[in-house]
Amino acid sequence: MEKIKKDAIQQKGKKINLIFPEHLQPFYSNFANFHLTLTELKIDFTFKTDSENAVVGSQIVMSPQHAKIFVNVLSGLLVKYEKDLGKIPSDK
């Protein structure tokens, strides 16, 4: 039986138990590919090894509604990061 690490977060005043299976491995991504349909957003998180190749390490699929929540949370975190630690450089 695999060991499981547990943690908890609060969401809208309710406790949510996070379960991390033992085999879960972090994956560094420096490139992502996005696919959007009427019912889902699929993100392939990849590690770009050179100008022609990228290894897919994780694929996340979510509804457009959850994708919008994800974008809002991520945007808020980046705003806080820049407020606390300074502007994040961008290639754009």
C-alpha positions as CSV (number, residue, x, y, z in Angstrom):
1,M,0.0,0.0,0.0
2,E,1.4,3.4,-1.0
3,K,1.9,6.1,1.6
4,I,-0.1,9.2,1.3
5,K,0.7,12.7,2.4
6,K,-2.2,14.8,3.5
7,D,-2.6,18.5,3.9
8,A,-5.6,20.8,4.2
9,I,-6.7,24.2,2.8
10,Q,-9.7,26.4,3.5
11,Q,-12.1,27.2,0.7
12,K,-15.1,29.4,1.3
13,G,-14.9,28.6,5.0
14,K,-14.8,24.8,4.4
15,K,-11.8,22.5,5.0
16,I,-10.6,20.7,1.9
17,N,-8.3,17.7,2.5
18,L,-5.5,17.5,-0.1
19,I,-4.2,14.1,-0.7
20,F,-0.7,13.7,-2.3
21,P,-0.1,10.1,-3.5
22,E,3.4,8.8,-2.9
23,H,4.2,8.4,-6.6
24,L,3.4,12.1,-7.3
25,Q,6.5,13.7,-8.8
26,P,6.9,17.5,-9.3
27,F,7.5,18.5,-13.0
28,Y,9.2,21.7,-14.1
29,S,7.4,23.2,-17.1
30,N,8.9,26.0,-19.2
31,F,6.4,25.7,-22.1
32,A,2.6,24.9,-22.4
33,N,0.3,24.0,-25.2
34,F,-3.4,24.9,-24.9
35,H,-6.4,23.3,-26.5
36,L,-9.9,24.8,-26.0
37,T,-13.3,23.3,-27.0
38,L,-16.8,24.3,-26.0
39,T,-16.7,22.0,-23.0
40,E,-13.0,21.7,-21.9
41,L,-9.6,23.3,-21.7
42,K,-6.7,21.0,-22.0
43,I,-3.2,22.2,-21.0
44,D,-0.1,20.2,-21.9
45,F,2.6,21.3,-19.4
46,T,6.0,20.5,-21.1
47,F,9.7,21.0,-20.7
48,K,11.2,22.5,-23.8
49,T,14.5,20.7,-24.2
50,D,15.7,22.7,-27.3
51,S,14.1,24.8,-30.1
52,E,12.4,21.7,-31.7
53,N,11.5,19.4,-28.8
54,A,9.3,19.5,-25.7
55,V,8.6,16.6,-23.4
56,V,5.0,16.5,-22.0
57,G,5.2,16.0,-18.3
58,S,1.6,16.5,-17.3
59,Q,-1.8,17.1,-19.0
60,I,-4.5,18.9,-17.2
61,V,-8.1,19.0,-18.4
62,M,-10.8,21.3,-16.9
63,S,-14.1,22.9,-17.7
64,P,-14.0,26.5,-19.1
65,Q,-15.6,27.6,-15.8
66,H,-12.8,26.1,-13.7
67,A,-10.3,27.5,-16.2
68,K,-11.6,31.0,-15.5
69,I,-11.3,30.5,-11.8
70,F,-7.8,29.1,-12.3
71,V,-6.8,32.2,-14.4
72,N,-8.2,34.6,-11.7
73,V,-6.4,32.8,-8.9
74,L,-3.1,32.7,-10.8
75,S,-3.4,36.3,-11.8
76,G,-4.0,37.4,-8.2
77,L,-0.9,35.4,-7.1
78,L,1.3,37.0,-9.7
79,V,0.0,40.5,-8.8
80,K,0.9,39.8,-5.1
81,Y,4.3,38.4,-6.1
82,E,5.1,41.5,-8.1
83,K,3.9,43.8,-5.3
84,D,6.0,41.9,-2.7
85,L,9.1,41.0,-4.8
86,G,9.2,43.2,-7.9
87,K,8.2,43.1,-11.6
88,I,8.5,39.7,-13.3
89,P,10.4,40.1,-16.6
90,S,8.5,39.0,-19.7
91,D,9.6,38.2,-23.3
92,K,6.6,40.1,-24.7
